[in-house]
Amino acid sequence: MRIGRRPLFFTGLAVICLLMLELTPPEYRWVNLFAAGLAMFWAVMLFVEERSLVRWSPGAKDVAAARARRPSPPAAPASTPQEPPSEG
């Protein structure tokens, strides 16, 4: 399973926030915890988004079959030249 760069970035950011927890004064530790939680939220959301994308690369036979099944676009109506409006 391949994990993209964005979820890994936010996971790393959360780890850094948690590592700095000991260095942070006690009255501001909630900021580290909040930032780590927010980063993990985005890491999970981006991971789910990447896993939900359909990664399908068609072969030559599949492309030909898909084109054969696809209905052809409707023909454009023949355009007739417009006559300029006649003056009085």
N, C-alpha and C positions, 0 to 999 in steps of 0.2 A: 504494500500500500504506500502510495506516494503522498507526502504532506507538502503543501505549497509553502511559499516563503512568508506570506502574510500571517497564517496561524503560528508559524514558528517564531516570527518576530514578536508577536504579542505574548507568546508563552515565555520567551526570553525576557521580555519586559517585566512580566509578572515575577519571574525568578529574581531578577535584579531588585525589584521592590521588596521582596521578602528577605533577600540577603541584607538589605540596608535597614531592616527592621531593628536590629540590635544597636545600630549607630544613631538611630533617631531618638530624640528626647521623648520621654513617655507621653507627654501631652499631645504630641504630633504623630504618634504611631498609627492612629486611625487613618491618616492620609496615605501611608504606605499600604495598609490593608485595603483601603478603598481602591487605590490605584491598581493593586494586584488583582483584586476581584474584577474590576472593570476590564483589565487587560485579559484575564482569563475568559470573561464573557465574550469579548471580541474574538479571541482565539477559537473558542468553541463554535461561535456563529460562522466564522469564516471557514472553519474546517467542514462544518455541515454544508455550507454553500458549495464548496469545492467538490465534496463527495456526491452532491445531488446533481451535478452537471453530467450530462451524457457525453461520454468520450467514445465516439464511434468513428472510425475512419474506414470509409467504404472501399471495397476493392473495385476493380474495373467492371466485373460482372454485376455487382450490386448497383453501381451507378447506372449502367445500361438498363437494368430492370426497373430502377426507380424512375428513369426518364420515360420508359415505355408506359408505366402506370400513371404518370402525371398527365392530366388533361391538357390539351394544347390551349393556349390563350385564344379568346375569341378574336375573330378577324375584325380589323378596324373598318368602319364604314367608309365607303368611297366618298371622298370629299368632292363636292361640286363647287366650282368657282362662284363666288357671290357677285351679283351685278351691283354696281354702284347705284345708289338711289337716284331716281330721275328728278331733275329739278323742274318744277312747275309747268 
